[in-house]
Amino acid sequence: AAETASLEEHLQGWGEVILVADKILRWERAWFPLVLMGGVSFAFLMIYYLDPSVLSGVSCFVMFLCLADYLVPALAPRIFGSNKWTTEQQQRFHEICSNLVKTRRRIIGWWKRLFTLKEEKPKMYFMTMLCSLAGIAWVGQQVHNLFLTYLIVSVLLLFPGLNQHGIITKYVGMAKREINKLLKQKEKKNE
C-alpha cells in the first residue's frame, strides 16, 4: 500500500494522461487497436525512413522523454481540466498504480528466482540460460533489428487489450486442450 501511495504521488501530474492511455491500451472502443497500431507503425516507419544512428536515436528518444516529463504535468490540467477529477477516476488511477507495483514485484520475484536457481541448481541454470540466449541470438540473427523491435513493442502495447477482452485466455485454453489431447493419445499408445 505504501509503494502504491508513493507511486500515485509521484505520477499525480500524469494522472489524466495515464487514464487516457489506460483506456486506449484496454481497448474501451473498438477502433482503439487500430489507432494504437497506426501510431506505432507510423513511429517505426519514421525511424526506418530517417535511419538515425544509435546515438542519435537514443538522444532523440531521451529528449522526447524529457520534453514530455516537463510539458505533460504543466499542460494536462489545461487540456483535460483537473477540476473534473472524479472519485471513479481516482479509483481507476489507484488500480493502475497498484497494478504497476504488482508488475514490478513480479519482475523482481522472477529475477530472484533466477538467482535462486543459479545457487540451487547451477547446471540447470547454465543449460537453461545457454539454450535461451542461443535461441534469442538465433532469432535476432534471422530477423531485422527494427522489425523485431516493432514486433516486441506491438505485442507489449496490444497485450493489455488482448488480456482485457479474454483473447489470451481463450487461445491459451485452446492450446492447453490440444496439448492434453496429444498427451492422452500418447498415453493410449504406450498402454
ABEGO torsion letter per residue (X at the ends): XAAAAAAAAAAAAAAAAAAAAAAAAAGABAAAAAAAAAAAAAAAAAAAAAGBBAAAAAAAAAAAAAAAAAAAAAAAAAAAGAAABBAAAAAAAAAAAAAAAAAAAAAAAAAAAAAAAAAABAAAAAAAAAAAAAAAAAAAAABBAAAAAAAAAAAAAAAAAAAAAGAAAAAAAAAAAAAAAAAAAAAAAAX
